[in-house]
Amino acid sequence: MKKVCSAASVALLMMASTVQADDRPAHFKGEAAPSWEVALTNLTEHNERLAALVNKDELTLKISITCTSYPTP
C-alpha cells in the first residue's frame, strides 16, 4: 500500500509541475464591504495578517494526501 501512495504522490507532483505560468489561480470570494469604513477595516486586518506571514523566518507549504486502502475481493 505504501508503494501505491508513493506512486500517487509522485504522479500528483508531476502533474502539478506541468501547470502553465499563464494559468490564473482560483481566488477566494471576497468579504462583504457595505461601506468604505468596513472595506478599509477588512483591508487593514488582512494586510496585517499577510505581513505576519511574509515576515516569518521560514515559510512552509502544507500538502495533505490521503490514501485509502480498499479490501481485496
N, C-alpha and C positions, 0 to 999 in steps of 0.2 A: 504494500500500500504506500510505503514511503516513496518508492520509485515513481508511482503514479502521481503523487503530489508534487514530487520534484520535477517531473516532466511537465506537469501542468503549470508549475511556477515558471519554468524556463520558457515555455510556449507563450505565456502571458507577457513576460518581459520582452520577448522578441517581437510580439505584436505591438506592444506599447512603443517600442523604439522606431516603428515604421510610421508614426504619426507625422504628418507634414507640418512644416512651420506655419503654413498659411491657414491651417485649420484653427478656427476660433473655439476657445473653450466655452462650455456652457456656464452661464453665470447664474448665481442665486437670485431669487426675487428680492428686490429692494424693500426696505421698510417704508411704511406709510409715513408721509410727512404732510399733514394737512395745513401746516403753516410754516412760515420762514423760520420761526423760532425752533420748532420741532426738527426741521431739516438741519439746522445749524447744530443743534444738540446731538443728533444722530451722527453727523459728520465728525464732530469733536470727539465723541466717545469712541467711534470706530478708528479714528486716526490714532488715538491713544493706545488702543489695543494693537493696531498694526505696528506702531513704534516699539511696543514692548516685545513683539515677536521678532522684528528685524534687528533689534539691538542685543539679542541673545548672542552669547559667545559661540554656541553650536546650534545649528538648525537641524531638525530631524524630520524624516519622512516616515509616516506610518502607513504600512500596507497590510491589509488583512486578507489572507487567503484561507478559505475553509475547505477542507477535503472531507467528503462523506464516504464512508465505506458502505457498500451495498452487499447484502448477503448473496452468496453464490447459490444458484439453483440446484 
